[in-house]
Amino acid sequence: MEGQLCANLEISVEKPPEASPPSFIALLKVYRELLVSRIRNTQCLIDNLIKNDYFSTEDAEIVIQFPTQADKVRKILDLVQSKGEEVSEYFIHVLQKVTDAYYELQPWLDEIGYKPSENICSKPVVNTDPVSRYCQKLRYELGRDSKFVMSYAQREEMLLEEIYSDNIMELVSFTNESLGKVCQLEALFDDAVGLINEDGETIYVFGDAGIGKSILLQKIQSLWARKELEIGAKFFFRFRCRMFSCFKEDEAICLKDLLFKYNCYPDQDPAEVFHHILQFPHTVLFTFDGFDEIYSNFDLSSVPEMCSPNEPIHPLVLLVSLLRGKLLKGSKKILTARTGTEIQRNIIRKKVLLRGFSSNNLKEYTATFFKDEGQRTLVLNQLEANPNLCSLCSVPLFCWIIFKCYEHFHSVFDSHELPDCSVTLTDVFLLMIEVHLNRSLKTSLLKNNTRSQAEMFKSRKETLLALGKMAYKGMENSFFIFEQEEVSSVNISEADLQLGFLRTVKGYSGCDNQCTYEFLHLTLQSFFTALFLVMEEKVGAKELLQFFNECSSTETAQPTCLRIPWLKKQLAGKDPFRNKEHFHFTNLFLCGLLSRSKQKLFRHLVLPAVTKRKRKTLITYLGESMKSHLKGVTRSRLPNYNQVQVQPNFVWMLRCLYETQSEKVGKLAAKRMHANYIKLTYCNAYSADCSAISFVVHHFQKRLALDLDNNNINDYGVKQLLPCFSKLAVIRLSVNQVTDHGVKILYEELSKYQIVTFLGLYNNQITDVGAKYVAKLIEECSSLEYVKMWGNQVGDEGAKAFAEALRNHPTLTNVSLAFNGITTEGGKSIAEAMQHNNSVKIFWLTKNELDDEAAMSFAEMLKVNKKLVHLWLIQNQITAKGVKYLSEALKENTAIKEVCLNGNLISQEEAKAFENEERIICF
C-alpha cells in the first residue's frame, strides 16, 4: 500500500524544471492514512499552528473534541488542507523539525526529499513534544541533584566540580587481567577498548568500599545533564540498588512506574514518553549503584523471566530483566558493586576495576580540597612524613575523612597536625566522630574547645549507644535503610540526627509519608556496630564474635547476593542476598576499638572489667582463627623456601591483626605461618595493607620471600614495608602502581642490607629515572640473581644504566627488560656490556624497538659471550638481514640454546634460509 502511495506521489509531483512546485495539499491527501497512523502527538502541531496564526482557538477546540488520536489527526489534516498551500507546507515543516515527536515519519520525509521554502524557514517551530519536554526536565533535575555533594557533616554542600578527582580506572578481562586504563569517561561506552563480551549489555564497575564508585556515577550523571557526555543517550535513569530491599515480597509495579515514579515523572503524556523509550531503548542510560547492597527474602526463582514492559511484577524481577536485556534490550547500563560480588559473564560487556587515587591523583585532590597554597603544603608535608596516612588516602572516602579532619583542626586550633599521629583506620574514624561531636558544641568566639577525645565521647555516650544499637540491628539483617519508627525506637533525637552520621533518603517504596535514613557510608554503619559491641555491657562472647562467624565460610568462591541464573551458584543454606565486606569492616573496627591503646578512651564509657573480658575473648579467637586458617592454605616446597599461598580473605585477617596494635598477636601470627615464602598475589591488597603486612612480617627471624604481585600497591605502600626490608631476600611487586619514587625507596633500603636475590617489578610505572636506581642496586648488591622489569618505560637511558650495572656482575642470571621502549641505541649498549658478563643465562628483550643494527651488535656479543643460554628478541623490528648476523654468530657459539625472534619483520619464505640452524626460532 505504501509503495503504491509512493508511486502515486511520483506521478503527481514529478515536473519539468520550469514547472511550478509540487502541491503540498496533494501530498497530504496522498499520504493521509500514513500520517494518521504515525502521528501520535497532535498537541505540538496545534501549538505551532496557533502560534503562527494558522489556527484559531476555535480550530483547536474543534480538534480536541474528537475522542481518538486518529480522528484528531484527520481533522487537523482537513483544516490544514482547507487553509491552503502555505499552511500545508508548514504542517510538514513541523513534522521535520520536531524529530523527537515524529521520529516514525523521518524516513518518509527523507523519501519525499522535502526541503522547506524560504518563507516557511522564517516561521518559528516550538517543540512542545512531551518527549522533548521530559528530556529537558530529566536533564534539569539530574543536573540539580548531581551539582552538589553533601559533606559527611551533613551541614554543608560542596560543588561536585570542586571535589571530584580522577580515580585509577582499569579495564580488565573476566580473569581481571589488565586491558588498559580508562582516561576519559566516554571510553567506558566505546567498544573499541575493553570489550570482553559483545552480547552483554552491562558495564560492571567494581572496587572496595569507599573507592569512589558512587561519586563516579554522580560525575557521569552531571556530565550527561550538561550535555557533555557524547554517548547518544537521551534518557538517564539512576537507581541505588538498596532501594530494591524496601519493596515488600508481594509488591508489584510495571516498568513505566519504576522509571518514572522513582526518577522523574513526565509532566505531559507519560504514555507517549514511555512508548518512545520502548521504541528507542538504545537512547537510554541506566546506572545501578551498589548491587551488593540488595538484601531481600524474595525468591526470584519462583517467578518466570520478565519480557513484558507493561505487566506489573516485583521490582527485583524488573531489575534482573533490565540487566539481562529482556527489557529495553540495547540500552546502556552501568552496574557498580564491591569487590567480591561475582556476576556471571553473560550479562557483562566490560569490567572496570576502580583502584583509588594514584600518587598524582592524591596531589590533584589535595590541591582541589585545600585552595590555600600554604595549607596545602602543610598537609602534603605531614602526609609525606606519615606513610600510614598517605596509604589510607589512596582510598577516596578515607582521604576525604582525613582531609576534613585536617580542615577542622586547622579552623579550631590553627594547626594541620592531627592529634596522636593517627595510623589505623579505627583511629581515623574515631577522629571523624570527634570532629562531628566537636561541631555540635556551642563554643565561645574567643575560646577554643579544649575537651579531650575521652571527655567528648563520655558527654555523648547515650547518643553513641543509640546510633550503635540501630547500626547493630541493621547489620544483623544486612539492612542499610531505616524508617522513622526504627530511629525513634532506639531514642535517636532530632539533635542526634543533626550530627550528620545519618542522612535522609528519598523515594523509597512505602515510605512516602515519613523520613527514611541511612548511615552516610556503609563503613560508618560498620564502625557504629563495632562501637555498640564494645560499649554495650550485655554483649557476650557469642554476640561479640558473630560477624567473624559470618566471614568464616570455607567456600572458595566469592560471595554473591542474588539468587538468579546469571549469578554464581550458592551453597545450600546460604543467604543468596549477602556480601560480606560490611562484616569484615565491623570486625576490623572491633579489633581496633578493643586494642590496648583505646583502653583510656573507653574507661569512661564502659567498665574496665567488661572491656578486658571482651578483649581477651577477641585475642583468643584471633589466635585460634589464624591457626585454623593457615591449616587450610596451599603450601609448596621450593628450593630454599617453604611457600604458603594465602587467599584474599587472609588480607582481612592481617588488617584485623594490625588494628589490635598488639605485638604479641603479630609475633604469634608470624610463628604460625610455618613458612618463609609468603605469596599474597591477587589478594586485592592496597597500599594501606602494607602496614598490616609489615606488622606481621617484621617478626620473622630469618630471611624471607614476599610476593605481592598483582595487587594495588603504590609508592606509599612500598614505604610501609620499611620494617620488612632487613629480612627480604625475595621481593616481588609486579603489576602494581609503583613509580620511580617507590623504586628509590627500594634502592635505599635494599642496598643497606644487600641480601636481596630476586627483584620483581614488571608492569609498573617506572621510567629511566627508576631504572637508574635499579641499576645502582644491581651494582651494589652482588647477591642479586633475578631482576624482572618487563612492561615499564625505561627507554634507552634506562637500558644504558642497566648495561653498565650488569657488565661485570658476578651472580645475576635472569634479566627481563621486555616491553620497555628500548631502541637501537639502548640495545647496542646492552649487547656491548654483555660481552663482559659471565653470569647472565637468560635475557628477555621482547617487545622493544630493536632493529638490524642492534641485531648486529648482539651477534658480535654472541661471538664472545659463552655463558648466555637464552636470548629473547621476540616482537622487535629485525629483518632477515639481522637474523643472518645472528645466525652467522652462532657458528662460533655452542653454549647458547636459543635465539627467539618470533614476531619480527621476517616472512615465512625468508625464514626458510635459517632452517638448518635450529637455535634460530622465527616462527
C-alpha positions in Angstrom: 0.0 0.0 0.0 2.8 2.4 1.0 4.7 1.6 -2.1 1.6 2.3 -4.2 1.3 5.6 -2.4 4.9 6.5 -3.3 4.2 5.6 -6.9 1.2 7.9 -6.9 3.1 10.7 -5.4 5.9 10.4 -8.0 3.2 10.8 -10.8 1.6 13.7 -9.1 4.6 15.7 -8.1 7.0 14.9 -11.0 7.6 18.1 -13.0 9.9 19.6 -15.7 12.5 22.1 -14.5 10.3 25.1 -15.3 7.1 23.7 -13.7 5.6 25.1 -10.5 6.4 23.5 -7.1 4.5 20.4 -6.1 1.2 20.7 -4.3 1.6 20.1 -0.5 -2.2 19.8 -0.3 -1.9 16.9 -2.8 0.9 15.5 -0.8 -1.2 15.4 2.4 -4.0 13.8 0.5 -1.9 11.0 -1.0 -0.3 10.2 2.4 -3.3 10.8 4.6 -3.5 7.3 6.0 0.2 7.0 6.6 0.1 10.3 8.5 -3.0 9.3 10.5 -1.3 6.0 11.6 2.1 7.5 12.6 1.3 10.9 14.1 1.0 10.2 17.9 1.3 13.8 19.1 -1.3 16.3 18.0 -0.7 18.9 20.7 2.7 20.1 19.3 1.1 20.5 15.8 -1.8 22.5 17.3 0.5 24.7 19.4 2.7 25.7 16.4 -0.3 26.3 14.1 -1.8 28.6 16.7 1.5 30.4 17.4 1.8 31.3 13.7 -1.9 32.3 13.3 -2.6 29.4 11.0 -5.2 28.0 13.5 -7.6 29.9 15.6 -8.6 28.9 19.2 -11.9 27.6 17.7 -10.0 25.4 15.3 -8.0 23.9 18.2 -11.3 23.3 20.2 -12.8 21.5 17.2 -9.8 19.2 17.0 -9.7 18.5 20.8 -13.3 17.3 20.9 -12.6 14.2 18.9 -12.2 11.1 21.1 -9.4 9.3 19.4 -5.9 10.4 18.3 -6.5 9.2 14.8 -9.7 11.2 14.4 -7.8 14.3 15.8 -5.1 13.9 13.1 -7.8 13.5 10.4 -9.5 16.7 11.5 -6.1 18.6 11.6 -5.4 17.4 8.1 -8.8 18.6 6.9 -8.4 22.0 8.4 -4.8 22.4 7.2 -5.7 21.5 3.6 -8.6 23.9 3.7 -6.3 26.7 4.6 -4.1 26.4 1.5 -0.5 25.5 0.4 1.4 27.6 2.9 -0.3 26.0 5.9 0.1 22.6 4.4 3.8 23.1 3.9 4.2 24.5 7.4 2.5 21.4 8.7 5.1 19.2 7.0 7.9 21.5 8.2 6.8 20.9 11.9 6.9 17.2 11.3 10.5 17.6 10.0 11.8 19.9 12.8 10.3 18.1 15.8 12.1 14.8 15.3 11.5 13.6 18.9 7.8 13.6 18.4 7.6 12.5 14.8 10.5 10.1 14.6 8.4 7.5 12.8 7.9 9.9 9.9 11.5 10.8 9.4 12.1 8.0 6.8 9.1 9.3 4.9 10.4 12.9 4.9 13.7 11.6 3.6 12.0 9.6 0.9 10.0 12.6 -0.4 13.1 14.8 -0.2 11.2 17.6 1.4 13.1 21.0 1.7 11.3 24.0 3.2 10.9 27.2 1.3 12.5 30.4 2.4 9.1 31.7 3.7 8.5 28.6 5.8 12.1 28.6 7.1 11.4 32.0 8.6 8.4 30.7 10.6 9.3 29.6 14.2 8.7 26.0 15.4 8.4 25.4 19.1 9.0 21.9 20.4 6.2 21.2 22.9 6.5 17.5 22.4 6.2 15.6 25.8 9.3 13.5 25.0 11.4 16.6 24.4 9.9 18.3 27.5 10.6 15.2 29.5 14.3 15.0 28.4 14.7 18.7 29.4 13.1 18.1 32.8 15.2 15.0 33.3 18.4 16.9 32.5 17.4 19.7 34.8 16.6 17.5 37.8 19.6 15.2 37.4 21.9 18.3 36.9 20.5 19.8 40.1 20.8 16.6 42.0 24.4 16.0 40.9 25.7 19.5 41.3 26.4 19.2 45.0 27.9 16.5 47.2 26.7 16.6 50.8 29.6 16.6 53.1 29.8 14.0 55.8 28.9 16.6 58.4 25.6 17.0 56.6 25.6 20.7 57.2 27.5 21.8 54.1 27.3 21.1 50.4 30.3 21.1 48.1 30.3 21.5 44.4 30.9 18.2 42.7 33.3 20.0 40.3 35.3 21.3 43.3 35.9 17.9 45.0 35.8 15.3 42.2 39.2 14.0 41.3 40.1 11.3 38.8 40.5 7.8 40.1 42.6 5.0 38.6 40.1 3.1 36.3 41.3 0.0 34.7 39.6 -2.1 32.1 40.0 -5.8 32.9 39.2 -9.2 31.5 37.0 -11.8 33.0 40.0 -13.0 34.9 40.9 -9.5 36.0 43.9 -9.1 33.7 44.5 -5.5 32.7 43.3 -4.4 29.3 44.4 -0.8 29.8 43.4 2.4 31.7 40.3 4.5 31.2 41.4 8.0 30.5 38.0 9.6 29.6 34.6 8.6 30.8 33.3 8.3 27.2 35.8 5.3 26.8 33.5 3.3 29.2 31.0 3.2 26.3 33.5 2.8 23.5 33.5 -0.8 22.2 36.9 -0.2 20.6 38.6 -0.6 24.1 38.0 -3.2 26.8 35.1 -5.1 25.2 35.1 -8.6 26.6 31.5 -9.8 25.7 29.7 -8.2 22.7 26.4 -9.9 23.8 26.5 -8.4 27.2 24.9 -5.0 27.9 26.2 -4.1 31.3 29.4 -2.2 32.2 30.4 -3.7 35.5 32.4 -1.3 37.8 33.8 -2.8 40.9 36.1 -1.9 43.8 36.4 -1.8 47.5 34.2 0.2 49.8 34.9 3.9 49.7 36.9 3.7 46.4 34.7 6.1 44.6 32.0 4.1 42.7 29.1 6.3 43.7 30.8 9.6 43.0 31.9 8.3 39.7 28.3 7.7 38.8 27.4 11.2 40.1 30.1 12.6 37.8 28.6 10.7 34.8 25.2 12.0 35.7 26.5 15.6 35.9 28.2 15.3 32.5 25.1 13.9 30.9 22.9 16.6 32.4 25.2 19.3 30.9 25.2 17.5 27.5 29.0 16.9 27.9 28.7 13.1 27.7 28.6 12.3 24.0 27.3 8.7 24.0 23.9 9.1 22.3 21.8 8.9 25.5 18.6 10.9 25.6 17.3 9.4 28.8 19.2 8.8 32.1 17.7 6.7 34.9 19.7 6.2 38.1 18.9 3.8 40.9 20.5 3.0 44.2 20.2 -0.8 44.4 19.5 -0.8 48.2 16.1 0.7 47.3 15.0 -2.7 46.0 15.3 -4.1 49.5 12.5 -1.7 50.6 9.8 -3.4 48.4 7.6 -6.0 50.1 7.5 -9.5 48.9 4.0 -9.2 47.4 4.6 -5.7 45.8 4.3 -5.4 42.1 4.9 -2.5 39.7 5.3 -2.1 36.0 8.4 -0.9 34.2 6.9 2.6 33.4 6.3 3.2 37.1 9.7 2.0 38.1 11.3 4.5 35.6 9.0 7.5 36.3 7.9 7.2 39.9 11.4 6.5 41.2 13.3 9.0 39.0 11.4 11.9 37.3 7.8 11.9 36.2 6.7 13.4 32.8 4.5 16.5 33.1 2.7 15.6 29.8 1.6 12.4 28.2 3.6 9.7 30.2 2.2 7.0 27.9 3.8 8.7 24.8 7.1 9.2 26.6 7.2 5.6 27.7 6.3 4.5 24.1 9.2 6.4 22.8 11.6 4.8 25.3 10.3 1.3 24.3 10.8 2.3 20.6 14.4 3.6 21.1 16.0 1.7 24.0 19.5 2.4 22.7 18.9 6.1 23.8 18.5 5.1 27.4 21.3 5.0 30.0 20.8 3.3 33.4 23.1 3.4 36.4 22.6 0.9 39.2 24.7 1.7 42.2 25.6 -0.8 44.9 24.3 -4.1 43.5 25.8 -5.9 46.5 23.6 -3.9 48.9 20.4 -5.7 47.8 19.2 -7.8 50.7 15.7 -9.4 50.3 13.9 -12.6 51.1 12.2 -12.5 47.7 12.9 -15.7 45.8 13.5 -14.8 42.1 13.4 -18.5 41.1 9.7 -18.5 42.0 8.7 -16.2 39.1 9.2 -16.5 35.4 11.6 -14.3 33.4 10.1 -11.0 32.6 9.7 -9.8 29.0 6.6 -7.7 29.0 7.2 -3.9 29.7 3.6 -3.4 30.8 2.9 -6.3 33.2 3.3 -5.4 36.9 5.7 -7.7 38.8 8.1 -7.5 41.7 10.7 -4.7 41.2 13.7 -7.1 41.6 12.4 -9.1 38.6 12.3 -5.8 36.6 15.9 -5.1 37.7 17.1 -8.5 36.7 15.3 -8.3 33.4 16.8 -5.0 32.6 20.3 -6.2 33.3 19.8 -9.3 31.2 18.4 -7.4 28.3 15.0 -9.0 28.5 13.5 -5.5 28.9 14.8 -2.5 26.9 17.3 -4.6 25.0 20.1 -2.4 23.7 20.0 0.2 26.5 23.3 1.2 28.1 23.8 0.1 31.7 26.4 0.7 34.4 26.3 -1.6 37.5 28.5 -1.0 40.5 29.4 -3.4 43.3 32.0 -4.0 45.9 34.9 -6.3 45.1 33.9 -9.9 45.7 30.4 -9.7 44.1 30.9 -12.1 41.2 28.5 -11.9 38.3 28.3 -14.4 35.5 29.8 -13.4 32.3 26.8 -13.4 30.0 25.5 -10.0 31.2 28.8 -8.2 31.4 30.0 -6.2 28.4 33.0 -4.6 30.1 34.6 -4.9 33.6 36.1 -1.8 35.1 38.2 -2.0 38.3 38.5 1.2 40.4 41.9 1.3 42.1 41.6 4.6 44.0 44.0 7.5 44.0 47.4 7.3 42.5 50.2 9.5 43.9 49.4 12.1 41.3 45.6 11.8 41.9 46.2 12.4 45.6 48.2 15.6 44.9 45.5 16.8 42.5 42.8 16.1 45.1 44.8 17.9 47.8 45.1 20.9 45.5 41.4 20.8 44.9 40.5 20.4 48.6 42.9 22.9 50.0 42.8 26.1 47.9 45.3 27.9 50.1 48.8 27.0 49.0 50.2 27.3 52.5 47.6 24.9 53.9 48.2 22.5 51.0 51.9 22.5 51.6 51.5 21.8 55.3 49.1 18.9 54.6 51.3 17.3 51.9 54.4 17.6 54.2 52.6 15.8 57.0 51.3 13.1 54.7 54.8 12.6 53.3 56.1 12.2 56.9 53.3 9.7 57.7 53.1 6.9 55.1 50.3 5.3 57.1 48.0 8.2 56.4 49.2 8.5 52.9 48.3 4.9 52.2 44.9 5.4 53.7 44.4 8.4 51.4 44.6 6.2 48.3 41.0 5.3 49.2 39.0 8.4 48.3 36.5 8.1 51.1 39.2 7.8 53.8 41.1 10.6 52.1 38.0 12.8 52.3 37.6 12.0 56.0 41.2 12.7 56.8 41.2 16.0 54.9 38.0 17.1 56.7 39.7 16.3 60.0 42.7 18.4 58.9 40.4 21.2 57.9 38.6 21.1 61.3 41.7 21.1 63.4 43.1 24.0 61.4 39.9 26.0 62.0 39.8 25.2 65.7 43.4 25.0 66.7 45.1 26.9 63.8 47.1 23.8 63.1 47.1 21.0 60.5 48.7 18.5 62.8 46.4 15.6 63.7 46.5 14.6 67.3 48.4 11.5 68.3 49.5 10.9 64.7 46.6 8.6 63.7 47.8 5.5 62.0 45.0 2.9 61.9 41.6 3.1 60.2 40.0 2.9 63.6 42.0 6.0 64.6 40.7 7.9 61.6 37.1 7.0 62.2 37.4 7.9 65.9 38.8 11.2 64.9 35.9 11.7 62.5 33.4 11.0 65.3 35.2 13.5 67.5 35.0 16.2 64.8 31.3 15.6 64.4 30.7 15.9 68.1 33.0 19.0 68.4 31.0 20.8 65.8 27.8 20.3 67.8 29.2 22.2 70.8 28.3 25.8 71.4 31.7 27.4 71.6 32.8 30.9 72.6 34.0 33.1 69.8 37.2 33.8 71.8 37.8 30.4 73.4 38.6 27.2 71.6 37.1 23.9 72.8 39.7 22.1 74.9 37.8 18.9 75.7 39.8 15.7 75.2 38.5 12.9 73.0 37.6 10.8 76.0 35.6 13.6 77.6 33.8 14.3 74.3 32.8 10.7 73.9 31.7 10.5 77.6 29.4 13.5 77.2 27.6 11.9 74.2 27.6 8.3 75.4 23.9 7.9 75.1 23.9 9.3 71.5 26.7 6.9 70.5 25.0 4.0 72.1 21.7 4.8 70.3 23.3 5.1 66.9 25.3 1.9 67.6 22.2 0.0 68.6 20.5 0.9 65.3 23.6 0.1 63.3 23.9 -3.2 65.0 20.2 -4.2 64.4 20.7 -3.3 60.7 24.0 -5.2 60.4 22.5 -8.4 61.9 20.0 -8.5 59.0 22.1 -6.6 56.4 19.7 -3.7 56.4 21.0 -0.3 55.4 17.8 1.8 55.3 15.9 2.7 58.5 12.4 4.1 58.8 11.4 6.8 61.3 9.9 4.2 63.6 13.2 2.3 63.9 15.1 5.6 64.5 12.6 6.5 67.3 12.7 3.1 68.9 16.4 3.4 69.8 15.8 7.0 71.1 17.8 8.9 68.5 16.7 12.5 68.9 16.4 15.3 66.3 19.6 16.8 67.7 21.4 13.4 67.2 20.2 13.4 63.6 21.8 16.9 63.1 25.2 15.5 63.9 25.5 14.2 60.4 26.1 10.5 60.9 22.7 9.7 59.3 21.2 11.3 56.2 17.7 11.2 54.8 16.9 9.1 51.8 14.1 9.9 49.4 12.0 8.0 47.0 11.7 4.6 48.6 8.6 2.4 48.4 6.2 2.5 51.3 8.0 5.4 53.0 6.4 8.4 51.2 4.8 9.8 54.4 7.8 9.7 56.6 11.5 10.1 56.5 13.8 7.2 55.9 17.5 7.2 56.9 20.8 5.6 56.1 24.3 6.0 57.5 26.5 8.3 55.5 28.5 5.3 54.3 28.4 1.6 54.8 31.7 1.7 56.6 30.3 4.2 59.1 27.5 1.7 59.9 30.1 -1.0 60.4 32.0 1.4 62.8 29.0 2.1 64.9 28.1 -1.6 65.0 31.6 -2.3 66.4 31.2 0.6 68.8 28.0 -0.8 70.2 29.6 -4.3 70.6 32.3 -2.6 72.8 30.1 -0.2 74.7 27.1 -2.4 75.4 27.9 -4.3 78.6 25.3 -7.0 78.0 27.1 -8.2 74.8 28.5 -11.7 75.4 31.2 -13.7 73.5 28.7 -15.1 71.0 27.4 -11.6 70.0 30.9 -10.1 70.1 32.2 -12.7 67.5 29.1 -13.2 65.5 30.3 -11.2 62.5 33.6 -13.1 62.4 31.4 -16.2 62.1 29.6 -14.6 59.1 33.0 -14.3 57.4 34.5 -17.6 58.3 32.9 -19.6 55.5 35.2 -22.2 53.9 33.7 -21.8 50.5 36.3 -21.0 47.8 34.1 -18.8 45.6 33.5 -15.2 46.5 30.0 -14.5 47.9 27.2 -13.1 45.7 24.0 -11.5 46.6 21.2 -12.6 44.3 19.7 -16.0 43.6 19.4 -15.6 39.9 20.5 -17.7 37.0 23.3 -15.5 35.8 25.0 -15.2 39.3 27.4 -17.7 40.7 25.6 -20.6 42.4 25.2 -20.5 46.2 26.0 -23.2 48.7 22.9 -24.8 50.1 21.6 -23.0 53.2 23.5 -19.8 52.4 21.7 -16.4 52.2 21.8 -15.6 48.5 21.5 -11.8 49.1 24.7 -11.4 51.1 28.1 -9.8 50.5 30.5 -9.9 53.5 32.6 -6.8 53.2 30.4 -4.8 55.8 31.0 -7.7 58.2 34.7 -7.5 57.6 34.8 -3.8 58.3 32.8 -4.4 61.5 35.4 -7.0 62.7 38.3 -4.7 61.8 36.8 -1.8 63.8 36.1 -4.2 66.7 39.8 -5.1 66.8 40.8 -1.5 66.7 38.4 -0.4 69.4 39.4 -3.2 71.7 43.1 -2.5 71.3 45.2 -1.6 74.4 45.7 1.9 73.1 42.0 2.6 73.2 41.5 1.5 76.9 41.9 5.0 78.1 39.2 6.2 75.8 36.7 3.6 76.9 37.5 3.7 80.6 34.7 6.3 81.0 32.3 4.6 78.6 32.3 1.0 79.9 33.6 -0.8 82.9 37.3 -1.8 82.5 36.5 -5.4 83.6 34.0 -5.6 80.7 36.5 -4.3 78.2 39.2 -6.6 79.5 36.8 -9.6 79.1 35.9 -8.7 75.6 39.5 -8.1 74.6 40.6 -11.4 76.0 37.8 -13.2 74.1 38.8 -11.4 70.9 42.5 -12.1 71.1 41.9 -15.8 71.9 39.6 -16.0 68.9 42.1 -14.3 66.6 44.8 -16.7 67.6 42.7 -19.8 67.0 41.3 -18.3 63.8 44.8 -17.7 62.4 45.8 -21.2 63.3 42.7 -22.7 61.7 43.1 -20.5 58.6 46.7 -21.4 58.0 46.0 -25.1 58.2 43.9 -24.8 55.1 46.2 -22.8 52.8 48.1 -24.1 49.9 51.7 -24.9 50.7 54.6 -25.7 48.3 58.2 -26.8 48.8 60.6 -24.7 46.8 64.4 -24.7 46.7 65.4 -22.9 50.0 61.8 -22.0 50.7 58.6 -23.3 52.2 55.9 -21.3 50.4 52.4 -20.6 51.6 49.8 -19.2 49.1 47.1 -17.3 51.0 43.6 -16.3 49.9 42.2 -12.7 49.7 40.4 -13.4 53.0 43.8 -13.6 54.7 44.3 -9.8 53.9 41.3 -9.0 56.1 42.8 -11.1 58.8 46.0 -9.2 58.6 44.1 -5.9 58.7 42.3 -7.0 61.9 45.6 -8.1 63.5 47.1 -4.7 62.6 44.2 -2.8 64.2 44.9 -4.5 67.5 48.3 -3.0 67.5 49.4 -5.9 69.7 53.0 -7.0 69.2 52.1 -10.3 70.9 49.4 -11.0 68.3 51.8 -10.1 65.5 54.5 -12.4 66.8 52.0 -15.3 67.2 50.8 -14.8 63.6 54.4 -14.9 62.2 55.2 -18.0 64.3 52.1 -19.9 63.0 52.9 -19.2 59.3 55.5 -22.1 59.3 56.8 -20.7 56.0 59.5 -18.3 54.8 57.9 -17.5 51.4 54.6 -15.6 51.7 52.6 -15.5 48.5 50.0 -12.7 48.6 49.3 -12.5 44.9 45.8 -11.4 43.5 44.6 -10.5 47.0 43.4 -7.0 46.2 45.9 -5.6 48.7 46.1 -1.8 48.8 48.9 0.4 50.0 47.4 0.7 53.4 47.5 -3.1 53.8 51.3 -3.0 53.6 51.2 -1.6 57.2 49.4 -4.8 58.2 51.8 -7.0 56.2 54.8 -5.3 57.8 53.2 -5.6 61.3 53.4 -9.4 61.0 56.3 -10.0 58.6 58.9 -7.9 60.6 58.5 -10.5 63.4 60.2 -13.2 61.2 63.6 -14.1 62.5 65.1 -15.4 59.3 65.3 -14.3 55.7 62.0 -14.2 53.9 60.4 -14.1 50.4 57.4 -11.8 50.0 55.4 -12.0 46.8 52.9 -9.1 46.4 52.4 -9.3 42.6 49.1 -8.3 41.0 47.7 -6.1 43.8 47.1 -2.4 44.1 50.2 -1.1 45.9 51.8 2.3 45.1 54.9 4.1 46.4 53.3 4.8 49.8 52.7 1.1 50.2 56.4 0.5 49.4 57.3 2.9 52.2 55.0 1.0 54.6 57.2 -2.1 54.0 60.3 -0.4 55.5 60.3 -2.6 58.7 60.5 -5.7 56.4 63.4 -4.9 54.1 66.1 -6.2 56.5 64.5 -9.7 56.2 63.6 -9.8 52.5 65.7 -11.9 50.1 62.9 -12.0 47.6 60.6 -9.0 46.9 58.0 -9.1 44.2 55.9 -6.1 43.5 55.0 -6.6 39.8 51.7 -5.5 38.3 51.1 -2.7 40.9 51.3 1.1 40.8 55.0 1.6 41.7 56.7 4.6 40.2 60.3 6.0 40.2 59.8 7.3 43.8 58.9 3.8 45.0 62.0 2.4 43.3 64.2 5.0 45.0 62.8 3.7 48.4 63.6 0.1 47.4 67.2 1.1 46.4 67.8 3.0 49.6 66.6 0.2 51.8 67.7 -3.0 50.0 71.2 -1.6 49.4 71.6 -1.3 53.2 71.2 -5.0 53.8 72.4 -6.5 50.5 70.6 -9.8 50.9 68.1 -9.5 48.1 68.4 -12.2 45.4 65.1 -11.6 43.5 63.6 -8.2 42.5 60.3 -8.4 40.6 59.0 -5.0 39.3 57.4 -5.8 35.9 54.4 -3.9 34.7 54.6 -0.9 36.9 55.2 2.8 36.1 58.9 3.0 36.1 60.9 5.3 33.8 64.6 5.7 33.1 64.9 7.5 36.4 63.7 4.5 38.4 65.8 2.2 36.1 68.9 4.0 37.2 68.1 3.3 40.9 67.6 -0.4 40.0 70.9 -0.3 38.1 72.7 1.1 41.2 71.1 -1.6 43.3 72.5 -4.3 40.9 75.9 -2.7 41.1 75.9 -2.6 44.9 74.2 -6.0 45.6 76.3 -8.8 44.5 73.6 -11.2 45.8 71.1 -10.3 43.1 70.2 -13.2 40.7 66.9 -12.2 39.2 65.7 -8.7 38.0 62.3 -8.6 36.3 61.5 -5.2 34.7 59.1 -6.2 31.9 56.4 -3.7 30.9 57.8 -0.4 32.2 59.1 2.7 30.3 62.9 2.6 31.0 63.8 3.5 27.4 67.4 3.8 26.1 68.7 5.8 29.1 67.5 3.1 31.4 69.0 0.4 29.2 72.4 2.1 29.3 72.3 2.2 33.1 71.4 -1.5 33.2 74.2 -2.2 30.7 76.8 -0.7 33.0 75.4 -2.4 36.1 75.4 -5.9 34.6 78.8 -5.6 32.8 80.8 -7.4 35.5 78.1 -8.6 37.9 79.0 -11.9 39.4 75.7 -13.5 40.2 72.9 -12.1 38.0 71.4 -14.9 36.0 68.0 -13.7 34.7 67.2 -10.3 33.4 64.0 -9.0 31.8 63.8 -5.6 30.1 61.0 -6.7 27.7 58.4 -4.1 26.6 60.3 -1.1 27.7 60.6 1.1 24.6 64.3 0.3 24.1 65.6 1.2 20.6 68.8 0.5 18.7 70.9 2.8 20.9 69.9 1.1 24.1 70.2 -2.4 22.6 73.7 -1.7 21.4 74.7 -0.6 24.9 73.3 -3.8 26.4 75.0 -6.0 23.7 78.4 -4.4 24.3 78.1 -4.8 28.1 77.1 -8.4 27.7 80.4 -9.2 26.0 82.0 -8.8 29.5 79.3 -10.5 31.6 79.8 -14.2 32.7 76.7 -14.8 34.8 73.5 -14.0 32.9 71.9 -17.1 31.5 68.5 -15.7 30.3 67.9 -12.2 28.8 64.4 -11.1 27.8 64.2 -8.1 25.4 60.8 -9.0 23.9 58.5 -6.2 22.5 61.1 -3.4 22.2 62.2 -1.5 19.1 65.4 -3.2 18.2 66.4 -3.3 14.5 69.1 -4.9 12.4 71.8 -2.6 13.7 71.0 -3.8 17.2 70.9 -7.4 16.0 74.4 -7.0 14.6 75.6 -5.8 18.0 74.0 -8.9 19.7 75.7 -11.1 17.0 79.1 -9.6 18.0 78.3 -10.3 21.6 77.4 -13.9 20.9 80.8 -14.5 19.4 82.4 -13.6 22.8 79.8 -14.4 25.5 79.7 -18.2 26.0 77.5 -18.1 29.2 74.2 -16.8 27.8 71.8 -19.7 27.2 68.5 -18.0 26.1 68.2 -14.6 24.2 64.6 -13.5 23.6 64.3 -10.8 20.9 60.6 -11.5 20.1 58.4 -8.8 18.5 61.1 -6.3 17.6 61.9 -4.8 14.2 64.6 -7.2 13.0 64.5 -8.3 9.3 66.1 -11.2 7.6 69.3 -9.2 7.4 69.6 -9.0 11.2 68.7 -12.7 11.5 71.6 -13.5 9.2 74.0 -11.7 11.5 72.8 -13.7 14.5 72.8 -17.0 12.5 76.4 -16.4 11.5 77.4 -15.6 15.1 76.0 -18.9 16.3 78.6 -20.8 14.3 81.1 -19.6 16.9 78.9 -20.2 19.9 77.8 -23.7 21.1 76.7 -22.6 24.5 73.5 -20.7 23.6 70.4 -22.9 23.2 68.0 -20.5 21.5 67.6 -17.0 20.0 63.9 -16.3 19.8 62.8 -14.0 17.0 59.1 -14.6 16.7 57.0 -11.7 15.6 59.8 -9.7 13.8 59.8 -8.4 10.2 60.6 -11.8 8.7 58.4 -13.7 6.3 58.0 -17.4 6.3 59.7 -17.6 3.0 62.7 -15.7 4.4 62.8 -17.9 7.5 63.5 -21.0 5.4 67.0 -19.7 4.8 67.7 -20.4 8.5 66.0 -23.8 8.9 69.4 -25.5 9.3 70.1 -23.5 12.4 67.6 -24.9 14.9 68.5 -22.4 17.6 67.2 -19.6 15.5 63.4 -19.6 16.1 61.5 -17.3 13.8 58.0 -18.9 14.0 
